[in-house]
Amino acid sequence: MSLSKRPSFGSASLLLVDCDERSLAALQKSLQRLGIASQPLHADAPQALEQVLALVVELDHFASPRIVEQANAAGLPIIALTQHETLSQIQRALELGATAMLNKPITQGSVYTTLMMAIGLRQRLAAEQQRSHSLAEKVASRRLVAQALARLMVERELDENRAYEHIRKLSMELNRSLEEICAELVGAAVANRHEGRS
């Protein structure tokens, strides 16, 4: 998300979790001026998260662990609201999965800035997790590639470079990933071994 222009929030709303009356009034006033819908939630009341943009969780009155857990699982930004930004409050916010902290007194400017920071950091975290997952899959596929190369080297008496070129050529001709070709080669070798034993 580019932070140089204001995003469109559409019909999404901010969930204001366990906020006291004063905080709730200040948040709703600021959000209304920003054109952002909000809805309060107290004591882990059931809530669908499909149209929720982010959560603001007041740490001093926090009593909704289930909704925060669901929000983290859904990849929603969480903003911790606190009177004092002490080390213990920061640690508590991190434990809840917060990507930003909003300090009292609440102002329209601080609400907007904190919301943009929380959304931006959550998107960055999601991108890093996706990158990490892709790298893990790539590492896992290396073993498959090595097995396919070994099979071709033995069966066709090829050196490693020629075996790899053969797999790459098949991949391009069939318009399929290298990993798919290697999985088939290794799978065929396993099937042939089983047939040979029968």
PyMOL commands that place a pseudoatom at each C-alpha (Angstrom):
pseudoatom trace, name=CA, resn=MET, resi=1, chain=A, elem=C, hetatm=0, pos=[0.000, 0.000, 0.000]
pseudoatom trace, name=CA, resn=SER, resi=2, chain=A, elem=C, hetatm=0, pos=[1.318, 3.418, -0.921]
pseudoatom trace, name=CA, resn=LEU, resi=3, chain=A, elem=C, hetatm=0, pos=[1.069, 5.788, 2.004]
pseudoatom trace, name=CA, resn=SER, resi=4, chain=A, elem=C, hetatm=0, pos=[1.459, 8.860, -0.265]
pseudoatom trace, name=CA, resn=LYS, resi=5, chain=A, elem=C, hetatm=0, pos=[-2.279, 8.908, -0.960]
pseudoatom trace, name=CA, resn=ARG, resi=6, chain=A, elem=C, hetatm=0, pos=[-5.196, 8.245, 1.338]
pseudoatom trace, name=CA, resn=PRO, resi=7, chain=A, elem=C, hetatm=0, pos=[-6.627, 4.760, 0.840]
pseudoatom trace, name=CA, resn=SER, resi=8, chain=A, elem=C, hetatm=0, pos=[-10.321, 4.183, 0.301]
pseudoatom trace, name=CA, resn=PHE, resi=9, chain=A, elem=C, hetatm=0, pos=[-11.768, 2.371, 3.291]
pseudoatom trace, name=CA, resn=GLY, resi=10, chain=A, elem=C, hetatm=0, pos=[-15.049, 1.557, 1.554]
pseudoatom trace, name=CA, resn=SER, resi=11, chain=A, elem=C, hetatm=0, pos=[-17.509, -0.257, 3.797]
pseudoatom trace, name=CA, resn=ALA, resi=12, chain=A, elem=C, hetatm=0, pos=[-14.798, -1.625, 6.113]
pseudoatom trace, name=CA, resn=SER, resi=13, chain=A, elem=C, hetatm=0, pos=[-14.910, -0.510, 9.732]
pseudoatom trace, name=CA, resn=LEU, resi=14, chain=A, elem=C, hetatm=0, pos=[-12.622, -0.325, 12.727]
pseudoatom trace, name=CA, resn=LEU, resi=15, chain=A, elem=C, hetatm=0, pos=[-13.476, -2.625, 15.621]
pseudoatom trace, name=CA, resn=LEU, resi=16, chain=A, elem=C, hetatm=0, pos=[-13.018, -0.794, 18.932]
pseudoatom trace, name=CA, resn=VAL, resi=17, chain=A, elem=C, hetatm=0, pos=[-12.272, -3.546, 21.440]
pseudoatom trace, name=CA, resn=ASP, resi=18, chain=A, elem=C, hetatm=0, pos=[-12.822, -3.105, 25.190]
pseudoatom trace, name=CA, resn=CYS, resi=19, chain=A, elem=C, hetatm=0, pos=[-12.537, 0.696, 25.035]
pseudoatom trace, name=CA, resn=ASP, resi=20, chain=A, elem=C, hetatm=0, pos=[-13.891, 2.673, 27.985]
pseudoatom trace, name=CA, resn=GLU, resi=21, chain=A, elem=C, hetatm=0, pos=[-16.649, 5.241, 27.353]
pseudoatom trace, name=CA, resn=ARG, resi=22, chain=A, elem=C, hetatm=0, pos=[-14.307, 8.221, 27.122]
pseudoatom trace, name=CA, resn=SER, resi=23, chain=A, elem=C, hetatm=0, pos=[-11.896, 6.497, 24.720]
pseudoatom trace, name=CA, resn=LEU, resi=24, chain=A, elem=C, hetatm=0, pos=[-14.804, 5.182, 22.679]
pseudoatom trace, name=CA, resn=ALA, resi=25, chain=A, elem=C, hetatm=0, pos=[-16.322, 8.664, 22.315]
pseudoatom trace, name=CA, resn=ALA, resi=26, chain=A, elem=C, hetatm=0, pos=[-12.970, 10.206, 21.299]
pseudoatom trace, name=CA, resn=LEU, resi=27, chain=A, elem=C, hetatm=0, pos=[-12.221, 7.436, 18.796]
pseudoatom trace, name=CA, resn=GLN, resi=28, chain=A, elem=C, hetatm=0, pos=[-15.674, 7.505, 17.224]
pseudoatom trace, name=CA, resn=LYS, resi=29, chain=A, elem=C, hetatm=0, pos=[-15.547, 11.299, 16.861]
pseudoatom trace, name=CA, resn=SER, resi=30, chain=A, elem=C, hetatm=0, pos=[-12.110, 11.183, 15.186]
pseudoatom trace, name=CA, resn=LEU, resi=31, chain=A, elem=C, hetatm=0, pos=[-13.029, 8.268, 12.934]
pseudoatom trace, name=CA, resn=GLN, resi=32, chain=A, elem=C, hetatm=0, pos=[-16.305, 9.893, 11.894]
pseudoatom trace, name=CA, resn=ARG, resi=33, chain=A, elem=C, hetatm=0, pos=[-14.384, 13.015, 10.822]
pseudoatom trace, name=CA, resn=LEU, resi=34, chain=A, elem=C, hetatm=0, pos=[-12.030, 10.796, 8.825]
pseudoatom trace, name=CA, resn=GLY, resi=35, chain=A, elem=C, hetatm=0, pos=[-14.974, 9.057, 7.160]
pseudoatom trace, name=CA, resn=ILE, resi=36, chain=A, elem=C, hetatm=0, pos=[-14.151, 5.700, 8.743]
pseudoatom trace, name=CA, resn=ALA, resi=37, chain=A, elem=C, hetatm=0, pos=[-16.932, 3.574, 10.225]
pseudoatom trace, name=CA, resn=SER, resi=38, chain=A, elem=C, hetatm=0, pos=[-16.406, 1.972, 13.628]
pseudoatom trace, name=CA, resn=GLN, resi=39, chain=A, elem=C, hetatm=0, pos=[-18.166, -0.383, 15.982]
pseudoatom trace, name=CA, resn=PRO, resi=40, chain=A, elem=C, hetatm=0, pos=[-17.513, -1.187, 19.632]
pseudoatom trace, name=CA, resn=LEU, resi=41, chain=A, elem=C, hetatm=0, pos=[-16.973, -4.691, 20.985]
pseudoatom trace, name=CA, resn=HIS, resi=42, chain=A, elem=C, hetatm=0, pos=[-16.749, -5.686, 24.643]
pseudoatom trace, name=CA, resn=ALA, resi=43, chain=A, elem=C, hetatm=0, pos=[-15.891, -8.887, 26.519]
pseudoatom trace, name=CA, resn=ASP, resi=44, chain=A, elem=C, hetatm=0, pos=[-15.261, -11.093, 23.474]
pseudoatom trace, name=CA, resn=ALA, resi=45, chain=A, elem=C, hetatm=0, pos=[-18.775, -10.692, 22.058]
pseudoatom trace, name=CA, resn=PRO, resi=46, chain=A, elem=C, hetatm=0, pos=[-19.211, -12.697, 18.817]
pseudoatom trace, name=CA, resn=GLN, resi=47, chain=A, elem=C, hetatm=0, pos=[-18.174, -10.661, 15.774]
pseudoatom trace, name=CA, resn=ALA, resi=48, chain=A, elem=C, hetatm=0, pos=[-17.653, -11.444, 12.077]
pseudoatom trace, name=CA, resn=LEU, resi=49, chain=A, elem=C, hetatm=0, pos=[-14.374, -10.006, 10.785]
pseudoatom trace, name=CA, resn=GLU, resi=50, chain=A, elem=C, hetatm=0, pos=[-15.086, -9.928, 7.026]
pseudoatom trace, name=CA, resn=GLN, resi=51, chain=A, elem=C, hetatm=0, pos=[-15.754, -6.168, 6.904]
pseudoatom trace, name=CA, resn=VAL, resi=52, chain=A, elem=C, hetatm=0, pos=[-13.251, -5.205, 9.614]
pseudoatom trace, name=CA, resn=LEU, resi=53, chain=A, elem=C, hetatm=0, pos=[-10.319, -3.030, 8.543]
pseudoatom trace, name=CA, resn=ALA, resi=54, chain=A, elem=C, hetatm=0, pos=[-8.404, -3.164, 11.838]
pseudoatom trace, name=CA, resn=LEU, resi=55, chain=A, elem=C, hetatm=0, pos=[-8.838, -3.444, 15.606]
pseudoatom trace, name=CA, resn=VAL, resi=56, chain=A, elem=C, hetatm=0, pos=[-8.144, -0.840, 18.265]
pseudoatom trace, name=CA, resn=VAL, resi=57, chain=A, elem=C, hetatm=0, pos=[-7.664, -2.669, 21.581]
pseudoatom trace, name=CA, resn=GLU, resi=58, chain=A, elem=C, hetatm=0, pos=[-7.571, -0.740, 24.856]
pseudoatom trace, name=CA, resn=LEU, resi=59, chain=A, elem=C, hetatm=0, pos=[-4.924, -2.496, 26.932]
pseudoatom trace, name=CA, resn=ASP, resi=60, chain=A, elem=C, hetatm=0, pos=[-6.116, -1.286, 30.346]
pseudoatom trace, name=CA, resn=HIS, resi=61, chain=A, elem=C, hetatm=0, pos=[-9.563, -2.856, 29.896]
pseudoatom trace, name=CA, resn=PHE, resi=62, chain=A, elem=C, hetatm=0, pos=[-8.664, -5.787, 27.645]
pseudoatom trace, name=CA, resn=ALA, resi=63, chain=A, elem=C, hetatm=0, pos=[-11.075, -8.733, 28.006]
pseudoatom trace, name=CA, resn=SER, resi=64, chain=A, elem=C, hetatm=0, pos=[-11.381, -10.133, 24.469]
pseudoatom trace, name=CA, resn=PRO, resi=65, chain=A, elem=C, hetatm=0, pos=[-8.571, -12.622, 23.769]
pseudoatom trace, name=CA, resn=ARG, resi=66, chain=A, elem=C, hetatm=0, pos=[-10.663, -14.708, 21.358]
pseudoatom trace, name=CA, resn=ILE, resi=67, chain=A, elem=C, hetatm=0, pos=[-11.445, -11.856, 18.938]
pseudoatom trace, name=CA, resn=VAL, resi=68, chain=A, elem=C, hetatm=0, pos=[-7.796, -10.725, 18.965]
pseudoatom trace, name=CA, resn=GLU, resi=69, chain=A, elem=C, hetatm=0, pos=[-6.676, -14.285, 18.217]
pseudoatom trace, name=CA, resn=GLN, resi=70, chain=A, elem=C, hetatm=0, pos=[-9.140, -14.448, 15.301]
pseudoatom trace, name=CA, resn=ALA, resi=71, chain=A, elem=C, hetatm=0, pos=[-7.943, -11.059, 14.022]
pseudoatom trace, name=CA, resn=ASN, resi=72, chain=A, elem=C, hetatm=0, pos=[-4.315, -12.204, 14.109]
pseudoatom trace, name=CA, resn=ALA, resi=73, chain=A, elem=C, hetatm=0, pos=[-5.232, -15.392, 12.242]
pseudoatom trace, name=CA, resn=ALA, resi=74, chain=A, elem=C, hetatm=0, pos=[-7.044, -13.279, 9.625]
pseudoatom trace, name=CA, resn=GLY, resi=75, chain=A, elem=C, hetatm=0, pos=[-4.019, -10.978, 9.263]
pseudoatom trace, name=CA, resn=LEU, resi=76, chain=A, elem=C, hetatm=0, pos=[-5.844, -7.864, 10.477]
pseudoatom trace, name=CA, resn=PRO, resi=77, chain=A, elem=C, hetatm=0, pos=[-3.856, -4.914, 11.846]
pseudoatom trace, name=CA, resn=ILE, resi=78, chain=A, elem=C, hetatm=0, pos=[-4.149, -4.432, 15.602]
pseudoatom trace, name=CA, resn=ILE, resi=79, chain=A, elem=C, hetatm=0, pos=[-3.614, -1.082, 17.306]
pseudoatom trace, name=CA, resn=ALA, resi=80, chain=A, elem=C, hetatm=0, pos=[-2.969, -1.058, 21.048]
pseudoatom trace, name=CA, resn=LEU, resi=81, chain=A, elem=C, hetatm=0, pos=[-4.541, 1.909, 22.858]
pseudoatom trace, name=CA, resn=THR, resi=82, chain=A, elem=C, hetatm=0, pos=[-2.869, 2.924, 26.101]
pseudoatom trace, name=CA, resn=GLN, resi=83, chain=A, elem=C, hetatm=0, pos=[-2.635, 5.778, 28.583]
pseudoatom trace, name=CA, resn=HIS, resi=84, chain=A, elem=C, hetatm=0, pos=[1.105, 5.273, 29.118]
pseudoatom trace, name=CA, resn=GLU, resi=85, chain=A, elem=C, hetatm=0, pos=[3.624, 3.762, 26.727]
pseudoatom trace, name=CA, resn=THR, resi=86, chain=A, elem=C, hetatm=0, pos=[5.585, 1.863, 29.376]
pseudoatom trace, name=CA, resn=LEU, resi=87, chain=A, elem=C, hetatm=0, pos=[7.793, -1.127, 28.647]
pseudoatom trace, name=CA, resn=SER, resi=88, chain=A, elem=C, hetatm=0, pos=[5.213, -3.499, 30.141]
pseudoatom trace, name=CA, resn=GLN, resi=89, chain=A, elem=C, hetatm=0, pos=[2.450, -2.002, 27.952]
pseudoatom trace, name=CA, resn=ILE, resi=90, chain=A, elem=C, hetatm=0, pos=[4.651, -2.288, 24.859]
pseudoatom trace, name=CA, resn=GLN, resi=91, chain=A, elem=C, hetatm=0, pos=[5.382, -5.941, 25.694]
pseudoatom trace, name=CA, resn=ARG, resi=92, chain=A, elem=C, hetatm=0, pos=[1.679, -6.601, 26.236]
pseudoatom trace, name=CA, resn=ALA, resi=93, chain=A, elem=C, hetatm=0, pos=[0.841, -4.952, 22.904]
pseudoatom trace, name=CA, resn=LEU, resi=94, chain=A, elem=C, hetatm=0, pos=[3.411, -7.111, 21.117]
pseudoatom trace, name=CA, resn=GLU, resi=95, chain=A, elem=C, hetatm=0, pos=[2.026, -10.248, 22.776]
pseudoatom trace, name=CA, resn=LEU, resi=96, chain=A, elem=C, hetatm=0, pos=[-1.405, -9.348, 21.380]
pseudoatom trace, name=CA, resn=GLY, resi=97, chain=A, elem=C, hetatm=0, pos=[0.067, -8.960, 17.880]
pseudoatom trace, name=CA, resn=ALA, resi=98, chain=A, elem=C, hetatm=0, pos=[-0.221, -5.163, 17.701]
pseudoatom trace, name=CA, resn=THR, resi=99, chain=A, elem=C, hetatm=0, pos=[1.596, -3.456, 14.841]
pseudoatom trace, name=CA, resn=ALA, resi=100, chain=A, elem=C, hetatm=0, pos=[1.114, 0.063, 16.257]
pseudoatom trace, name=CA, resn=MET, resi=101, chain=A, elem=C, hetatm=0, pos=[0.346, 1.877, 19.506]
pseudoatom trace, name=CA, resn=LEU, resi=102, chain=A, elem=C, hetatm=0, pos=[-2.026, 4.784, 19.999]
pseudoatom trace, name=CA, resn=ASN, resi=103, chain=A, elem=C, hetatm=0, pos=[-1.426, 6.931, 23.071]
pseudoatom trace, name=CA, resn=LYS, resi=104, chain=A, elem=C, hetatm=0, pos=[-3.980, 9.011, 24.907]
pseudoatom trace, name=CA, resn=PRO, resi=105, chain=A, elem=C, hetatm=0, pos=[-5.088, 11.761, 24.573]
pseudoatom trace, name=CA, resn=ILE, resi=106, chain=A, elem=C, hetatm=0, pos=[-6.692, 10.677, 21.302]
pseudoatom trace, name=CA, resn=THR, resi=107, chain=A, elem=C, hetatm=0, pos=[-6.563, 13.141, 18.400]
pseudoatom trace, name=CA, resn=GLN, resi=108, chain=A, elem=C, hetatm=0, pos=[-7.778, 12.853, 14.824]
pseudoatom trace, name=CA, resn=GLY, resi=109, chain=A, elem=C, hetatm=0, pos=[-4.211, 13.168, 13.508]
pseudoatom trace, name=CA, resn=SER, resi=110, chain=A, elem=C, hetatm=0, pos=[-2.806, 10.504, 15.817]
pseudoatom trace, name=CA, resn=VAL, resi=111, chain=A, elem=C, hetatm=0, pos=[-5.656, 8.107, 14.977]
pseudoatom trace, name=CA, resn=TYR, resi=112, chain=A, elem=C, hetatm=0, pos=[-5.063, 8.448, 11.232]
pseudoatom trace, name=CA, resn=THR, resi=113, chain=A, elem=C, hetatm=0, pos=[-1.255, 8.218, 11.461]
pseudoatom trace, name=CA, resn=THR, resi=114, chain=A, elem=C, hetatm=0, pos=[-1.407, 5.190, 13.752]
pseudoatom trace, name=CA, resn=LEU, resi=115, chain=A, elem=C, hetatm=0, pos=[-3.969, 3.453, 11.543]
pseudoatom trace, name=CA, resn=MET, resi=116, chain=A, elem=C, hetatm=0, pos=[-1.818, 3.961, 8.433]
pseudoatom trace, name=CA, resn=MET, resi=117, chain=A, elem=C, hetatm=0, pos=[1.247, 2.665, 10.285]
pseudoatom trace, name=CA, resn=ALA, resi=118, chain=A, elem=C, hetatm=0, pos=[-0.609, -0.425, 11.538]
pseudoatom trace, name=CA, resn=ILE, resi=119, chain=A, elem=C, hetatm=0, pos=[-1.976, -1.232, 8.072]
pseudoatom trace, name=CA, resn=GLY, resi=120, chain=A, elem=C, hetatm=0, pos=[1.402, -0.654, 6.394]
pseudoatom trace, name=CA, resn=LEU, resi=121, chain=A, elem=C, hetatm=0, pos=[3.311, -2.802, 8.880]
pseudoatom trace, name=CA, resn=ARG, resi=122, chain=A, elem=C, hetatm=0, pos=[0.728, -5.614, 8.724]
pseudoatom trace, name=CA, resn=GLN, resi=123, chain=A, elem=C, hetatm=0, pos=[0.990, -5.638, 4.915]
pseudoatom trace, name=CA, resn=ARG, resi=124, chain=A, elem=C, hetatm=0, pos=[4.774, -5.709, 5.140]
pseudoatom trace, name=CA, resn=LEU, resi=125, chain=A, elem=C, hetatm=0, pos=[4.628, -8.594, 7.631]
pseudoatom trace, name=CA, resn=ALA, resi=126, chain=A, elem=C, hetatm=0, pos=[2.239, -10.511, 5.367]
pseudoatom trace, name=CA, resn=ALA, resi=127, chain=A, elem=C, hetatm=0, pos=[4.573, -9.999, 2.387]
pseudoatom trace, name=CA, resn=GLU, resi=128, chain=A, elem=C, hetatm=0, pos=[7.562, -11.216, 4.440]
pseudoatom trace, name=CA, resn=GLN, resi=129, chain=A, elem=C, hetatm=0, pos=[5.628, -14.288, 5.598]
pseudoatom trace, name=CA, resn=GLN, resi=130, chain=A, elem=C, hetatm=0, pos=[4.687, -15.071, 1.993]
pseudoatom trace, name=CA, resn=ARG, resi=131, chain=A, elem=C, hetatm=0, pos=[8.310, -14.651, 0.902]
pseudoatom trace, name=CA, resn=SER, resi=132, chain=A, elem=C, hetatm=0, pos=[9.459, -16.913, 3.733]
pseudoatom trace, name=CA, resn=HIS, resi=133, chain=A, elem=C, hetatm=0, pos=[6.861, -19.543, 2.785]
pseudoatom trace, name=CA, resn=SER, resi=134, chain=A, elem=C, hetatm=0, pos=[7.977, -19.421, -0.869]
pseudoatom trace, name=CA, resn=LEU, resi=135, chain=A, elem=C, hetatm=0, pos=[11.616, -19.853, 0.145]
pseudoatom trace, name=CA, resn=ALA, resi=136, chain=A, elem=C, hetatm=0, pos=[10.727, -22.812, 2.372]
pseudoatom trace, name=CA, resn=GLU, resi=137, chain=A, elem=C, hetatm=0, pos=[8.892, -24.454, -0.549]
pseudoatom trace, name=CA, resn=LYS, resi=138, chain=A, elem=C, hetatm=0, pos=[11.873, -23.789, -2.801]
pseudoatom trace, name=CA, resn=VAL, resi=139, chain=A, elem=C, hetatm=0, pos=[14.272, -25.372, -0.313]
pseudoatom trace, name=CA, resn=ALA, resi=140, chain=A, elem=C, hetatm=0, pos=[11.974, -28.390, 0.032]
pseudoatom trace, name=CA, resn=SER, resi=141, chain=A, elem=C, hetatm=0, pos=[11.847, -28.782, -3.753]
pseudoatom trace, name=CA, resn=ARG, resi=142, chain=A, elem=C, hetatm=0, pos=[15.675, -28.912, -4.001]
pseudoatom trace, name=CA, resn=ARG, resi=143, chain=A, elem=C, hetatm=0, pos=[15.663, -32.460, -2.640]
pseudoatom trace, name=CA, resn=LEU, resi=144, chain=A, elem=C, hetatm=0, pos=[13.213, -33.487, -5.362]
pseudoatom trace, name=CA, resn=VAL, resi=145, chain=A, elem=C, hetatm=0, pos=[15.390, -31.877, -8.045]
pseudoatom trace, name=CA, resn=ALA, resi=146, chain=A, elem=C, hetatm=0, pos=[18.474, -33.662, -6.676]
pseudoatom trace, name=CA, resn=GLN, resi=147, chain=A, elem=C, hetatm=0, pos=[16.660, -37.039, -6.776]
pseudoatom trace, name=CA, resn=ALA, resi=148, chain=A, elem=C, hetatm=0, pos=[15.497, -36.457, -10.360]
pseudoatom trace, name=CA, resn=LEU, resi=149, chain=A, elem=C, hetatm=0, pos=[19.009, -35.429, -11.432]
pseudoatom trace, name=CA, resn=ALA, resi=150, chain=A, elem=C, hetatm=0, pos=[20.503, -38.524, -9.805]
pseudoatom trace, name=CA, resn=ARG, resi=151, chain=A, elem=C, hetatm=0, pos=[17.996, -40.760, -11.593]
pseudoatom trace, name=CA, resn=LEU, resi=152, chain=A, elem=C, hetatm=0, pos=[18.757, -39.254, -15.012]
pseudoatom trace, name=CA, resn=MET, resi=153, chain=A, elem=C, hetatm=0, pos=[22.501, -39.355, -14.398]
pseudoatom trace, name=CA, resn=VAL, resi=154, chain=A, elem=C, hetatm=0, pos=[22.362, -43.083, -13.591]
pseudoatom trace, name=CA, resn=GLU, resi=155, chain=A, elem=C, hetatm=0, pos=[19.771, -44.192, -16.160]
pseudoatom trace, name=CA, resn=ARG, resi=156, chain=A, elem=C, hetatm=0, pos=[21.036, -42.133, -19.101]
pseudoatom trace, name=CA, resn=GLU, resi=157, chain=A, elem=C, hetatm=0, pos=[24.683, -41.874, -18.074]
pseudoatom trace, name=CA, resn=LEU, resi=158, chain=A, elem=C, hetatm=0, pos=[24.603, -38.073, -18.170]
pseudoatom trace, name=CA, resn=ASP, resi=159, chain=A, elem=C, hetatm=0, pos=[26.684, -35.633, -16.201]
pseudoatom trace, name=CA, resn=GLU, resi=160, chain=A, elem=C, hetatm=0, pos=[24.877, -33.288, -13.816]
pseudoatom trace, name=CA, resn=ASN, resi=161, chain=A, elem=C, hetatm=0, pos=[24.739, -30.349, -16.258]
pseudoatom trace, name=CA, resn=ARG, resi=162, chain=A, elem=C, hetatm=0, pos=[23.249, -32.428, -19.078]
pseudoatom trace, name=CA, resn=ALA, resi=163, chain=A, elem=C, hetatm=0, pos=[20.723, -34.032, -16.734]
pseudoatom trace, name=CA, resn=TYR, resi=164, chain=A, elem=C, hetatm=0, pos=[19.642, -30.597, -15.541]
pseudoatom trace, name=CA, resn=GLU, resi=165, chain=A, elem=C, hetatm=0, pos=[19.386, -29.313, -19.128]
pseudoatom trace, name=CA, resn=HIS, resi=166, chain=A, elem=C, hetatm=0, pos=[17.194, -32.312, -19.989]
pseudoatom trace, name=CA, resn=ILE, resi=167, chain=A, elem=C, hetatm=0, pos=[14.816, -31.508, -17.111]
pseudoatom trace, name=CA, resn=ARG, resi=168, chain=A, elem=C, hetatm=0, pos=[14.800, -27.801, -17.987]
pseudoatom trace, name=CA, resn=LYS, resi=169, chain=A, elem=C, hetatm=0, pos=[14.053, -28.567, -21.642]
pseudoatom trace, name=CA, resn=LEU, resi=170, chain=A, elem=C, hetatm=0, pos=[11.143, -30.829, -20.637]
pseudoatom trace, name=CA, resn=SER, resi=171, chain=A, elem=C, hetatm=0, pos=[9.848, -28.103, -18.354]
pseudoatom trace, name=CA, resn=MET, resi=172, chain=A, elem=C, hetatm=0, pos=[9.866, -25.545, -21.170]
pseudoatom trace, name=CA, resn=GLU, resi=173, chain=A, elem=C, hetatm=0, pos=[8.402, -27.899, -23.793]
pseudoatom trace, name=CA, resn=LEU, resi=174, chain=A, elem=C, hetatm=0, pos=[5.544, -29.003, -21.535]
pseudoatom trace, name=CA, resn=ASN, resi=175, chain=A, elem=C, hetatm=0, pos=[5.090, -25.519, -20.032]
pseudoatom trace, name=CA, resn=ARG, resi=176, chain=A, elem=C, hetatm=0, pos=[5.268, -26.954, -16.504]
pseudoatom trace, name=CA, resn=SER, resi=177, chain=A, elem=C, hetatm=0, pos=[7.395, -26.098, -13.516]
pseudoatom trace, name=CA, resn=LEU, resi=178, chain=A, elem=C, hetatm=0, pos=[10.756, -27.745, -12.956]
pseudoatom trace, name=CA, resn=GLU, resi=179, chain=A, elem=C, hetatm=0, pos=[9.435, -29.155, -9.680]
pseudoatom trace, name=CA, resn=GLU, resi=180, chain=A, elem=C, hetatm=0, pos=[6.463, -30.841, -11.411]
pseudoatom trace, name=CA, resn=ILE, resi=181, chain=A, elem=C, hetatm=0, pos=[8.770, -32.509, -13.946]
pseudoatom trace, name=CA, resn=CYS, resi=182, chain=A, elem=C, hetatm=0, pos=[11.102, -33.685, -11.177]
pseudoatom trace, name=CA, resn=ALA, resi=183, chain=A, elem=C, hetatm=0, pos=[8.165, -35.030, -9.140]
pseudoatom trace, name=CA, resn=GLU, resi=184, chain=A, elem=C, hetatm=0, pos=[7.041, -37.092, -12.145]
pseudoatom trace, name=CA, resn=LEU, resi=185, chain=A, elem=C, hetatm=0, pos=[10.542, -38.430, -12.780]
pseudoatom trace, name=CA, resn=VAL, resi=186, chain=A, elem=C, hetatm=0, pos=[10.987, -39.429, -9.144]
pseudoatom trace, name=CA, resn=GLY, resi=187, chain=A, elem=C, hetatm=0, pos=[7.428, -40.821, -8.993]
pseudoatom trace, name=CA, resn=ALA, resi=188, chain=A, elem=C, hetatm=0, pos=[8.042, -42.897, -12.125]
pseudoatom trace, name=CA, resn=ALA, resi=189, chain=A, elem=C, hetatm=0, pos=[11.248, -44.291, -10.611]
pseudoatom trace, name=CA, resn=VAL, resi=190, chain=A, elem=C, hetatm=0, pos=[9.396, -45.322, -7.444]
pseudoatom trace, name=CA, resn=ALA, resi=191, chain=A, elem=C, hetatm=0, pos=[6.588, -46.920, -9.498]
pseudoatom trace, name=CA, resn=ASN, resi=192, chain=A, elem=C, hetatm=0, pos=[9.129, -48.843, -11.611]
pseudoatom trace, name=CA, resn=ARG, resi=193, chain=A, elem=C, hetatm=0, pos=[10.817, -50.174, -8.470]
pseudoatom trace, name=CA, resn=HIS, resi=194, chain=A, elem=C, hetatm=0, pos=[7.469, -51.382, -7.100]
pseudoatom trace, name=CA, resn=GLU, resi=195, chain=A, elem=C, hetatm=0, pos=[6.593, -53.078, -10.412]
pseudoatom trace, name=CA, resn=GLY, resi=196, chain=A, elem=C, hetatm=0, pos=[9.993, -54.755, -10.468]
pseudoatom trace, name=CA, resn=ARG, resi=197, chain=A, elem=C, hetatm=0, pos=[9.323, -56.291, -7.044]
pseudoatom trace, name=CA, resn=SER, resi=198, chain=A, elem=C, hetatm=0, pos=[5.876, -57.620, -8.071]
for i in range(1, 198): cmd.bond("trace and resi %d" % i, "trace and resi %d" % (i + 1))
show_as sticks, trace
zoom trace
